Amino acid sequence: MAKGVRPRVKVPGSASAGDVITIKTLISHPMESGQRKDSDGNVIPRSIINRFVCDFNGENVIDVTMEPAISTNPYFEFQAMVPEGGEFKFTWYDDDGSVYEEAKSISVG
């Protein structure tokens, strides 16, 4: 598990039914390629975020597969329609088996 990994998500607190909202996500992650060595000459194990998923009330909104060339601290900005109030669930998957999750609620008024 990479150290200091922190997901951040920005979702509006409320919207009207049928509105299209902008969602922004950023995960602080060092993204080790597995090709560098530490000061003792040991290979630093590969640790790359390889997949990002966002679901709303259990239904998939976006599912992104990332390749090894993805930058450190991957940022995604996308739009989603909000048919009703509920919860967005964000999940990042790491090559080392770690899973990072964040959830944000939105109300419809």
Secondary structure, DSSP 8 states (H G I E B T S, - for coil): --TT-EEEEE--SEE-TTEEEEEEEEEE---B-S--B-TTS-B---B-EEEEEEEETTEEEEEEE--TT--SS-EEEEEEEESSSEEEEEEEEETTS-EEEEEEEEEE-
